């Protein structure tokens, strides 16, 4: 074919344009149809995805709610010592949390987590589900397995000792569980809840709160499992100086440590020996050294008399001072010190049942002037009041104290009572600062320092905004049995410079009878020997504020009064003396300013014969009007 023929057979440009215009409507329709189908498909996919995510969200919600509802049952099974039932509940719990975790592991859920705005809600939900499953799998399950392996009835003290091996074996599992739960809590705390929907932010806040309390409890359990075997003499016998504090003559940590003994723990078996009195140790001259700050506040009497080692509220100082005194006089280096008061002994008796004073040589026992049996109901009155009316000789009084303590610890060591009740009683004593412990082992003491049991006034066991109200007898007698007190913190309005101000209000009443000067024994009233009229109670009041704050003013019954202002471990300390005749009430207030801590303040108080919930009143907040 020639070029001319080719040229003639090809349509010209106008013809092409004409054909294109003719075909355009059909092509456009096809493209529109295809586009419509694509949009419809996209809408369908989005709808299916939304429905899929909705179904997953429903699954997550259902499974997590179901797991939450199992927690009370699990707690009850553990408290009632039903290990098989607890294990079954944990298995069911894990099924629910695993199902919730599977739901958030879906690829579509992961994709949704990356989308703007709503993605954070998907991501937070996924973290909640994963944390719940980690807690169930790595936290709860190992703990219940350990619980199932422990023979709780054999963990009670007994005449033949206690099998401490289960606790030792359980310690690693408890520690691992604590670490797993802590890691989950940290992940949840790292989520920014600011932009989350209320339906997600609410459960996130709840999960954070629940894990926070669980973390603290597991850390405590982990430390206890690690410490208990050694402290109870699993490897070698431990010997502690036992200080029985007498609340009838107040000291900052409770009462004068008049009765002493050596408490021995050997493979879980507890026994007392070498019973003596603080008076028998005599005067220490030169005094045992105490740091300059505390010597300035409490004088060198802390290191001069065993009876005054706890003028300071810092039990590590009291314990180390008492142990050095014991070593000087007895030539025996002990492994630590334990302090307990009659109220805490009563808690133990509530668990073990009454004890009888079997020793016929026990003072006043044979004459029937004191109870033949001591129980949680009568031990405080007997030891802090009746004994002084019936036994005149101070040395005989101390011997009676020691005999009672020996019988109670004997009942404890023999395995009387239930483990749950005994632990509850000791735990209550610890919470009220009536039971204190110090260990000469550096690693053990470092762990103990994290807890109330250590009786420290500074360090990790002390909350940032902690205040302290402590009392030292100034009568030189046993009148504190009759003094009733209340302590209350009053938060003032925040200053313009941002500092907090808190008042500490301490109200004391001498409830002794009007004729106390003649109706009470001279040993109780002091007989005026130290310049205080018989029947009158004199107390040295010591108020501690939080670290870095200042003690600014003090008042008594509404009038400004002079007071001592010192510092102890960077905490402000205010001191003044209160003297009360029978029936008299007086209120003192210390004002603490320049407080940098903005957390809720709390107060620790010297344990007395009163129930602590009657002593510490709820914190009061001043009414602050709007400024600016």
KALINUR-V500902 format. One line per field, one symbol per residue. burial: + if it has 16 or more other ideal C-beta (glycine too) atoms within 10 Angstrom, else -. A space follows every 10 residues. Layout:
burial->???
//
This chain:
burial->---------- ---------- ---------- ---------- ---------- --+--++-++ +-++-+++-+ ---+--++-- --+--++-++ --++-+++++ +-++-+--+- -++------+ ++++++++++ ++++++++++ +++++++--+ ----++++-- ++++-+++-+ +-+++-++++ ++-++--+-- +----+---+ +-++--++-+ +--++--++- ++++++++++ ++++---+++ ++++++++++ ++++++++++ ++++++++++ ++-++++++- +--+--++-+ --+++-++-+ -+++++++++ ++++++++++ ++++++---- ---+++++++ ++++++++++ ++-++-+--- -++++----+ +--+-+-+++ -++++-++-+ +----+++++ ++++++++++ +++++++-+- -+--++-+++ -+++++++++ ---++-+++- ++++++++-- ++--++++++ ++++++++++ ++++++++++ ++-------+ ++++++++++ -+---++--+ --++++++-- -+++++++++ +++++++-++ ++-+++---- --+--++++- ++++++-+-+ -+---+++++ +++++-+--- +-++++++++ -+--++---- --------
//
